[in-house]
Amino acid sequence: MISLSSHVLDTTSGKPVAGLPITLTAPDGTSVSASTNEDGRCKDWADMSFDAGIYHLRFECDSYLRSTHGESFYPFVDIHFEMTEAGGHYHVPLLISPFGFSSYRGS
């Protein structure tokens, strides 16, 4: 079984980002919108089931970064990644600041 979660952290403040909109797009083009909870986490992808393939997460960062830091170089961050049948749980964290971001496969 494949599962997916994400976590958004503001590296400038060292705090989780609550209420950040995220769109997940599956290999077949189906998409679902969600947002991070008060701890900056998201694992509620509605009724989407996960099969092997290349997925796309779009994190809508602009509003948060402008309201928190006064400016934003990135209106959104797109992360494409591949999930495999034997991959189990996938965790895709995003670390953001007004002028930088990074991501990795978490646990």
C-alpha positions as CSV (number, residue, x, y, z in Angstrom):
1,M,0.0,0.0,0.0
2,I,1.3,3.5,-0.9
3,S,0.6,6.5,1.3
4,L,1.7,10.1,1.2
5,S,2.2,13.0,3.6
6,S,3.9,16.4,3.5
7,H,5.2,19.0,6.0
8,V,6.0,22.6,5.4
9,L,8.4,24.5,7.6
10,D,9.5,28.1,7.4
11,T,13.3,28.1,7.8
12,T,13.4,31.8,8.6
13,S,11.2,31.5,11.7
14,G,11.8,27.9,12.4
15,K,8.1,27.2,12.6
16,P,5.6,25.1,10.7
17,V,3.4,26.8,8.1
18,A,-0.3,26.4,8.8
19,G,-3.0,26.8,6.2
20,L,-0.7,26.6,3.1
21,P,-2.7,25.4,0.1
22,I,-1.3,22.3,-1.7
23,T,-2.5,20.7,-4.9
24,L,-1.6,17.0,-5.5
25,T,-1.8,15.8,-9.1
26,A,-1.7,12.1,-9.9
27,P,-0.2,10.4,-13.0
28,D,-3.6,10.3,-14.7
29,G,-4.1,14.0,-14.2
30,T,-6.6,13.8,-11.4
31,S,-5.9,16.4,-8.7
32,V,-7.0,17.2,-5.2
33,S,-6.5,20.3,-3.2
34,A,-5.7,20.4,0.5
35,S,-3.9,22.6,3.0
36,T,-1.5,22.2,5.9
37,N,-2.8,21.8,9.4
38,E,-1.7,23.9,12.4
39,D,1.5,21.8,12.6
40,G,2.3,22.4,8.9
41,R,1.4,18.8,8.0
42,C,-0.8,17.5,5.3
43,K,-2.0,13.9,4.7
44,D,-5.6,14.4,3.8
45,W,-5.8,13.8,0.0
46,A,-9.6,13.2,0.0
47,D,-10.4,9.8,-1.5
48,M,-7.3,9.7,-3.8
49,S,-5.8,6.2,-4.0
50,F,-2.2,5.9,-4.9
51,D,-0.7,3.7,-7.6
52,A,2.8,3.7,-8.9
53,G,3.8,6.7,-11.0
54,I,5.0,10.2,-11.1
55,Y,3.1,12.7,-8.9
56,H,3.2,16.5,-8.6
57,L,2.8,18.6,-5.5
58,R,2.2,22.4,-5.9
59,F,2.7,24.4,-2.8
60,E,1.2,27.9,-3.0
61,C,3.8,29.9,-1.1
62,D,3.3,33.5,-2.2
63,S,0.6,34.7,0.1
64,Y,2.2,33.1,3.2
65,L,5.7,34.5,2.4
66,R,4.4,38.0,1.6
67,S,2.2,38.2,4.7
68,T,4.9,36.8,7.0
69,H,8.1,38.2,5.5
70,G,7.0,41.0,3.3
71,E,8.3,39.5,0.1
72,S,8.5,36.3,-1.9
73,F,10.6,35.3,-4.8
74,Y,8.6,32.1,-5.3
75,P,4.8,32.3,-6.0
76,F,4.7,28.5,-5.8
77,V,6.9,25.5,-5.5
78,D,6.4,22.5,-7.7
79,I,7.8,19.1,-6.7
80,H,7.6,16.1,-9.0
81,F,8.4,12.7,-7.5
82,E,7.9,9.0,-8.3
83,M,6.1,6.5,-6.1
84,T,6.6,2.8,-6.7
85,E,4.4,-0.1,-5.7
86,A,7.0,-1.3,-3.1
87,G,7.6,2.3,-1.9
88,G,5.3,2.2,1.2
89,H,4.9,5.5,2.8
90,Y,6.2,8.7,1.1
91,H,6.8,11.9,3.0
92,V,7.7,15.0,1.0
93,P,8.7,17.9,3.3
94,L,9.2,21.5,2.0
95,L,11.5,23.9,3.7
96,I,10.8,27.5,2.6
97,S,12.0,31.0,3.1
98,P,11.4,34.2,1.0
99,F,14.4,33.4,-1.2
100,G,15.0,29.7,-1.0
101,F,13.4,26.3,-0.7
102,S,14.5,22.7,-0.4
103,S,12.8,19.3,-0.3
104,Y,13.8,15.6,0.3
105,R,12.2,12.3,0.8
106,G,11.4,12.1,4.5
107,S,10.2,9.2,6.6
